[in-house]
Amino acid sequence: MSLTLGLNTALSGLLTNQKGLDVISQNVVNVNTKGYVRKQMTPESRVVAGVGAGVQQGALTRNVDEGLMRDIRRQTSTQGALDATQTYYPRIQDLFGTVGQSTSISHQIEQMQAAFETLATQVNTPSFQSSVVQTAKDMTGQFNEMTYQLQNLRLEADRALQDTTEQINKQIGDIFDLNQKIVRNNAIGGDIGDLQDKRDNALTTLAKYMDIQYFERGDGSI
C-alpha cells in the first residue's frame, strides 16, 4: 500500500509539473497575442483520507489588474467619443469658415450689409442695385451649398451610426456567448482563463463605441 501511495505521489508531482510547464509554454507562445493575459498555476497539496498524497493542480489565475482595465476602458470610451466628434466638427467648421476668411458666412453677411448701406446712399443708382442683387445671390448660393454639404454629412453620420450599432450588437452577442461558456466551465471546474481573455477583448472593443459599466456575478458571468 505504501509503495502504491509513493508511486501515486511521485506521479502527481510529475503531472502537476507538466501542467505548470504547459501554462508557461502558453504564456511564452502568446506573448505577442493581443488581449492575452499571463496565466499562473498554483499547485496545492493533495490529501487522501487524512494522509498527504502528493500535489495537484490548483487554481489557474490570470495576472490582470481589474482596476487598471476599468480605467483603460473609460479612457477608451472617451477617446472614441473624441474621435467621432473630430470626424465631423472640423468639416462643419470648414463650411462656416472662420472670421477673416473671404469665404466665411460672416464675411458674406458683412458684404451684404455693406452693399445695402451703399445702396441706401443712392437708392436709384443701377450699379448699386445690381451689386446688392449679386451679393444676395452669392450669399444665397453659399447657404444652399452649405445645406447640401450638411445633409451629406448627416447621411454619412447616419451610415456610421448603423455600422457602429452592428458592431455594438456583435460585441454584446459575443459577451453573452462567452458568459454562458464561462458559467458552464466554472461549474465543472474547467479552465476559463482563455474565455475570460476573449471576453475582456470584447469589453474593450465595446468601450470604443459607447460608455459601459459592468460587474461580475458570483457565477463568473458579467
C-alpha positions as CSV (number, residue, x, y, z in Angstrom):
1,M,0.0,0.0,0.0
2,S,2.8,2.4,0.9
3,L,4.6,1.6,-2.4
4,T,1.5,2.4,-4.4
5,L,1.0,5.6,-2.4
6,G,4.6,6.6,-3.0
7,L,4.3,6.0,-6.8
8,N,1.0,7.9,-6.9
9,T,2.6,10.8,-5.0
10,A,5.5,10.8,-7.4
11,L,3.1,10.7,-10.4
12,S,1.1,13.6,-9.1
13,G,4.2,15.7,-8.9
14,L,5.1,14.9,-12.5
15,L,1.6,15.6,-13.7
16,T,1.4,18.8,-11.8
17,N,4.8,20.0,-13.1
18,Q,3.7,19.1,-16.6
19,K,0.6,21.2,-16.3
20,G,2.8,24.1,-14.9
21,L,5.1,23.8,-17.9
22,D,2.1,23.8,-20.2
23,V,0.9,27.0,-18.6
24,I,4.4,28.6,-19.0
25,S,4.5,27.5,-22.7
26,Q,1.2,29.1,-23.3
27,N,2.4,32.3,-21.8
28,V,5.5,32.3,-23.9
29,V,3.8,31.4,-27.2
30,N,1.1,34.1,-26.7
31,V,3.5,36.9,-25.5
32,N,2.6,38.9,-28.6
33,T,-1.1,37.9,-28.8
34,K,-3.4,40.8,-28.5
35,G,-5.5,40.6,-25.4
36,Y,-3.8,37.6,-24.0
37,V,-3.3,37.7,-20.2
38,R,-0.5,35.8,-18.5
39,K,-1.7,32.8,-16.5
40,Q,-0.3,31.4,-13.3
41,M,-0.9,27.9,-12.0
42,T,-0.7,27.5,-8.2
43,P,-0.1,23.9,-7.1
44,E,-1.7,22.7,-3.9
45,S,-1.3,19.7,-1.6
46,R,-3.5,16.6,-2.1
47,V,-4.8,14.8,0.9
48,V,-6.5,11.4,0.8
49,A,-8.1,10.0,4.0
50,G,-6.2,12.5,6.0
51,V,-2.8,11.4,4.6
52,G,-0.7,13.5,2.2
53,A,-0.9,12.1,-1.3
54,G,1.3,14.4,-3.3
55,V,0.4,17.5,-5.1
56,Q,-2.3,18.6,-7.6
57,Q,-3.1,21.4,-9.9
58,G,-4.6,24.4,-8.0
59,A,-6.4,27.4,-9.3
60,L,-5.3,28.8,-12.7
61,T,-5.3,32.5,-12.2
62,R,-5.0,35.4,-14.6
63,N,-2.4,38.1,-13.9
64,V,-4.6,41.1,-14.6
65,D,-5.3,44.3,-12.7
66,E,-9.1,44.8,-13.0
67,G,-8.9,48.4,-11.7
68,L,-6.5,49.3,-14.5
69,M,-8.6,47.5,-17.1
70,R,-11.6,49.6,-16.0
71,D,-9.6,52.8,-16.3
72,I,-8.4,51.8,-19.7
73,R,-12.0,51.2,-20.9
74,R,-13.1,54.5,-19.5
75,Q,-10.3,56.2,-21.4
76,T,-11.1,54.2,-24.5
77,S,-14.7,55.4,-24.3
78,T,-13.6,59.0,-24.0
79,Q,-11.2,58.6,-26.9
80,G,-13.9,57.0,-29.0
81,A,-16.2,60.0,-28.4
82,L,-13.4,62.4,-29.3
83,D,-12.6,60.5,-32.5
84,A,-16.3,60.6,-33.5
85,T,-16.6,64.4,-33.0
86,Q,-13.3,65.0,-34.6
87,T,-14.6,63.3,-37.7
88,Y,-17.4,65.8,-38.2
89,Y,-16.9,69.0,-36.3
90,P,-13.8,70.3,-38.2
91,R,-15.7,69.7,-41.5
92,I,-18.7,71.6,-40.3
93,Q,-16.3,74.4,-39.2
94,D,-14.8,74.5,-42.6
95,L,-18.3,75.0,-44.1
96,F,-19.0,78.0,-41.9
97,G,-15.4,79.3,-42.2
98,T,-13.5,81.4,-39.7
99,V,-13.5,85.1,-39.0
100,G,-11.4,86.9,-41.6
101,Q,-11.9,84.4,-44.4
102,S,-13.4,85.7,-47.6
103,T,-15.4,82.6,-48.0
104,S,-16.9,82.5,-44.4
105,I,-20.6,83.1,-43.7
106,S,-19.7,86.1,-41.5
107,H,-17.8,87.7,-44.4
108,Q,-20.7,87.2,-46.8
109,I,-23.1,88.8,-44.3
110,E,-20.8,91.7,-43.9
111,Q,-20.6,92.1,-47.7
112,M,-24.4,92.0,-47.8
113,Q,-24.7,94.6,-45.1
114,A,-22.1,96.9,-46.8
115,A,-24.0,96.6,-50.2
116,F,-27.3,97.7,-48.6
117,E,-25.6,100.5,-46.8
118,T,-24.1,101.7,-50.1
119,L,-27.4,101.4,-51.9
120,A,-29.1,103.4,-49.1
121,T,-27.0,106.4,-50.0
122,Q,-28.1,106.3,-53.7
123,V,-31.1,104.1,-54.0
124,N,-31.7,104.8,-57.7
125,T,-28.2,104.0,-58.8
126,P,-28.4,100.9,-61.1
127,S,-24.8,99.8,-60.3
128,F,-25.6,99.8,-56.6
129,Q,-28.8,97.9,-57.2
130,S,-27.0,95.3,-59.3
131,S,-24.3,95.0,-56.6
132,V,-26.9,94.2,-53.9
133,V,-28.7,91.7,-56.1
134,Q,-25.4,89.9,-57.0
135,T,-24.2,89.9,-53.3
136,A,-27.6,88.4,-52.3
137,K,-27.3,85.7,-55.0
138,D,-23.7,84.9,-53.8
139,M,-24.8,84.6,-50.2
140,T,-27.9,82.5,-51.1
141,G,-25.7,80.2,-53.3
142,Q,-23.3,79.7,-50.4
143,F,-26.2,78.9,-48.0
144,N,-27.5,76.4,-50.5
145,E,-24.1,74.8,-50.9
146,M,-23.8,74.6,-47.1
147,T,-27.2,73.0,-46.8
148,Y,-26.2,70.4,-49.4
149,Q,-22.9,69.6,-47.6
150,L,-24.5,69.4,-44.2
151,Q,-27.1,67.0,-45.5
152,N,-24.3,64.8,-46.9
153,L,-22.6,64.9,-43.5
154,R,-25.8,63.9,-41.9
155,L,-26.2,60.9,-44.2
156,E,-22.6,59.9,-43.6
157,A,-23.2,60.1,-39.8
158,D,-26.4,58.0,-40.2
159,R,-24.5,55.3,-42.0
160,A,-21.7,55.4,-39.4
161,L,-24.3,55.0,-36.7
162,Q,-25.8,52.0,-38.4
163,D,-22.3,50.4,-38.8
164,T,-21.5,51.2,-35.2
165,T,-24.7,49.7,-33.9
166,E,-24.0,46.5,-35.8
167,Q,-20.6,46.4,-34.1
168,I,-22.1,47.0,-30.7
169,N,-24.6,44.2,-31.2
170,K,-21.9,41.8,-32.3
171,Q,-19.7,42.5,-29.2
172,I,-22.7,42.2,-26.9
173,G,-23.6,38.9,-28.5
174,D,-20.1,37.7,-28.1
175,I,-20.0,38.7,-24.5
176,F,-23.3,36.8,-23.9
177,D,-22.0,33.6,-25.5
178,L,-18.7,33.8,-23.6
179,N,-20.6,34.3,-20.4
180,Q,-22.5,31.1,-21.0
181,K,-19.3,29.2,-21.7
182,I,-17.6,30.6,-18.6
183,V,-20.5,29.7,-16.3
184,R,-20.6,26.2,-17.7
185,N,-16.9,25.6,-17.4
186,N,-16.8,27.3,-14.0
187,A,-19.5,24.9,-12.7
188,I,-17.5,21.8,-13.6
189,G,-14.1,23.2,-12.6
190,G,-12.8,23.7,-16.1
191,D,-10.3,26.3,-17.3
192,I,-11.9,29.6,-18.0
193,G,-8.8,31.8,-18.4
194,D,-8.8,31.9,-22.2
195,L,-12.6,32.6,-22.3
196,Q,-12.1,35.5,-19.9
197,D,-9.4,36.9,-22.2
198,K,-11.8,36.8,-25.1
199,R,-14.5,38.4,-23.0
200,D,-12.1,41.2,-21.9
201,N,-11.3,41.9,-25.5
202,A,-15.0,42.1,-26.4
203,L,-15.5,44.5,-23.5
204,T,-12.6,46.7,-24.5
205,T,-13.8,46.8,-28.1
206,L,-17.3,47.6,-26.9
207,A,-15.9,50.5,-24.9
208,K,-14.7,52.1,-28.2
209,Y,-18.3,52.7,-29.3
210,M,-20.1,53.6,-26.0
211,D,-19.7,54.2,-22.3
212,I,-20.1,50.9,-20.4
213,Q,-20.4,49.9,-16.8
214,Y,-20.3,46.2,-15.7
215,F,-19.8,44.0,-12.7
216,E,-19.0,40.3,-12.2
217,R,-21.6,37.9,-10.8
218,G,-20.9,35.1,-8.4
219,D,-21.1,32.5,-11.2
220,G,-18.3,34.2,-13.2
221,S,-20.5,36.0,-15.7
222,I,-20.5,39.7,-16.1
